[in-house]
Amino acid sequence: MKKYFSYQIKKEVTVQNLITVETLDISPDFSYPEEIHEFYELAYIDSGIIVCKADCGTTTLQQGDFLLIPPLRQHAYSAACDQSATIFIICFRSRSEYLSILDQKIPLDKDTKRIISEIIREAKNAFVFPFEKKLKLLPKPMIGAQQMVENGLEKLLIHLIRARISEDRDIVFVMNSIELEHSLSNDIIKLLKSHIYDEITLEQVSQQTFYSKTFLNGIFKKNTGMPIMKYYTMLKIQEAKKLLRKNMPVAIVAVQLNFESPTYFTKVFKKYAHMTPTAYKKSILQ
């Protein structure tokens, strides 16, 4: 009898979670508020011209352009040239190191646009349209539609990665380096998270990883969109939100997270959350 063996498929690009699918209709005077989140945001310009302002600079996007915003990059959208515009947005989580090479504006070809059309069609087969930030499943979604959205998104990302590598062959030779940089960035994030309730300095991060502060900051910003200590503060603010949701007093939260004073904590919280801790508590406890 013939003997068969199983083969473990290597998945270069996987989507862990779908966060939202939405369409933004931007009027000439529209300005989308600045935001930051822990997942990828794919923006496809269906019509018009928009401006995306982010930590790394300002990018002008027109019909047919694609932009992938990595996790934890502060960004905002606004109309350009006094025109209305429409953006199709998909937010998702992925751990693929290859996505780092898509960190730029990309004009799309016909095949890519066709894949995006397929994703939108299947999304309409699964979720209530027009889409909102929180996806709502249809009463009777078409069988397999959710999976088709995920598969289509993975297909789109693979298609874009292949095209990017094809136009710049040097990328092939640096992918191992990218993987190492990504691993180092993850190690730093774990280290920062382990010190949420006390304090760690950039000097201490450097000592524990055996790399210079300048090198670490460069690699970390490349992979996360922000310097190490800014990321550390962002983690503390996220933890502060969790504590405030438990109705913990603002002053206690400041002490727990090792801020020098409640006043300084309020100042930093407002910078990252765009509201004071007290206002945040009221908004979530109502």
N, C-alpha and C positions, 0 to 999 in steps of 0.2 A: 504493500500500500504506500502511495506517495505521502511523504511527510511535509507538512506545511509549517511555516514559521511566521510569527507576527512581526510587524515592523512598526516601531514607534515613530509617528509622523512628527517632524520638527515644525513647530508653528512659530514663524518669525514675527508675525503680527497677530495679536489677539485683542479683542475688545472684551473687557471684564464686565462693564456695566454701561447701559445707556442711561444718561441723565435726563436729557431733554431733546426734543426736536421742535424747532419753532421757526416761524417766519416773521421777520421784522419789516414793517413798512415804515420807511423813514421819510418824513416830510422835510422840506428845505430848512425849517427852523428847529428840527429835531436834534436832540443830543442825548445819546444813551448814557446813563450814569456810569461812572468808573466802577469797576468791580475786579475782584480777585477770587479765584477758587482753585480747588485741588484736583481739577480734572481738565482734560483737553477740550478746546472749543474749536470746532471746524466752522469756518464762515465762507459761504459761497455767495458771490454777488450776482444775483439773478438779473438785476437791472439798475441803471444809474451809476453814480460815483459816490463813494463814501471815504471818510478818513478814519483810520484806526490809530489812536494814540496809545502807546504802551511804554513800559519802562525802558525798552531798547530803542525807542524813537517813534517817529510818525510815518505811517504807510498809507498811500493813496491807492484805493482799490476801485476798479471799474468792472463793468459787466463781463462775466466769464472768469474773473480772478478768484483764486482760492487762497485762504490764509488759515494756517493751523497755529493756534495760540496754545503754548504749553502750560501745564499746571503752574499756579502761583505767579503768573505774570499779570501785573496790573494793566488793565486796558479799558478803553471806552470808544464808542462809535459816534460819529456825527456826519451830517450831510455835507457834501462838497459842491461847490459851483452853483449854489442855490437850486439844486435839483432834488427831486424825490428819488428814493432808491428802495430796493427790496433785497434783503439778505436772508438766505436760508442758513440756519444754524443747527448744528448737531453737537451736543456735549456728551462726552463719554470718558471712561477710564480705560487706560491701557498701560502696560509695563514694557512695551517694546522699545528697545534702545534705538531702533532704526528711525523712529519718528523724529529724532533730534535733527536729522538731515532735511526735514521739511520745514524748518523754522525760518520761513521766508515767504514772500508773495510768489504764487505760482500761477501763470496763465494756463488754463485747462484746454486740452484737445477734445475732439468730438467723442472719443471713447470714454473719457473721464466724465464728460457732461452726461453721456448716456447712463453711466453707472449712478450718477447723482439723481437723475430722473427716476431710475428704478428704485432707489432708496426712498425718495419722496412718495412714489406710488405705493410701495409696500407699507410705509409709515401711515398712509391714509387708510390702508386696509386693516391696520391694527389699532390706531388711536383716533380719538375725536379730533376732527379738523374744523376750524383752524387750530393748530397746535398751540398749547400754552406752556409756560415754563414747567409746570407739573403735568406730565403726561397722564391722560385719562384713557383707559382702555375702552374700545367700543363695546356695546352690549353683546354683539356677536362678531368678534374679530375673525378675519379670514384665517383659516388654519395655516400655521407656519409663517404668518406675516411678520411677527416680531423677530423670529429667527432670520428671516430674509433681510430685515433691516440690518441686523448685526452682521450677517454674511456680506451684505452689500458694502457696508462700511469697511470691513476688513479688506474686501476686494479693492475698494477705492484707494485705501492707504497703500496696499501692496503695489497697485498700478502707479501711484505717484512716486513711491520709493524707487521702483525700477526705472522710471523715467529720469529721476534725479541722478541716480547712479550712472545711467547711460550717458547723460550729458556731462558728467564730471567723473571720469574713471578713477581719479585719485581717491574718491570717497571709499572705493572698495578696499584700499590699503589702510584706511584709518578706522575701519569699523571695529577692529579689535581694540583700538585705542579708545574709541567711543564707549565700548562696553566697559572698559576699565574705569573710565571717567565716571560713567553712570554708577558703577559699583562703589566708587569712592564717595560720590555724592550721597548715595543711600546710606553708607556708613556714617557720614557726617550727620545726616538727618536723624538716624537712630541715636547718635551721641547727644544731639541737641534735645531730642524728646526725653532722654533719660535724665535731663537736667531742667525739665520744665518747672519744677517746684523749688529749685535753688538757683544757681547761677554758674555759667561757664563763659569764659572769654575766648576770643579768637586765638590768643596766645596758647591757651590750654588745648584748644582743638588742634592747633599746629603741633604741639608737643605729643599729643596722643595719637596722631596719624603719621607723624614723622615727615611731614611736608611743610614747606614754607607757607606763611600766611598769604603772601601774594599769589602763589601757585594755587592754593586751595580756593581762594576767593574767585580766581579766574575760572577754574574748572566748575565750581559750584554755581556761579552765575550763568555760565554757559548752559548748564543742565537744568537749572530751576528758574532762571530769569531774575534772580536777585542775589545780593551778597549774603554771606553766611549769617551775620548778626541781624540783618533785617529779617531774614527767614526765621531766625530764632525768636525775634520779637513777635512775628506773625503767629508762630506756634503758641506763644504765651497768650496772645489775644484770643486765639481760638479756644484755648483751655479756659480762659476767663469767661467766654460766652457760655461754656458748658456749666461753669459754677454759678453764673448769674441766672441761668435757666433753672437752677435748683433753688433759686431765691436766696442765695447767699449774699449778705451785705457787701457793698462795694469795698468798704475799708478792709474787710476780712479777705476778700479776693486779692486785693493789692498786697497784703501781707503774705498770703499763701503762695503767690507767684513771685515773691521776692522783689517787688517794685520798691523803690526807695521811699515812696510816700503815696497816699491815696490821690493826692493832687497830680503827681507825675503820672500815676497809672491812668487817671482820667484823661490827661493830655494825650498819652500814647494811644489809648483805646479809641479816642475820637479820631485820631489821625488814620487809623486802620479801619475802623468800623463806620466812620462818618456820622457818629452820634455818640453821646456820652454813655457811660455804663448805666447810669440811672434811666436815661431815655430808652436804652436797649432793654432793660428789665421791664419797664412799663409796656413796651411794644410786644414782648413775648408772654407777658403774664396777663394780658387783657383777655 
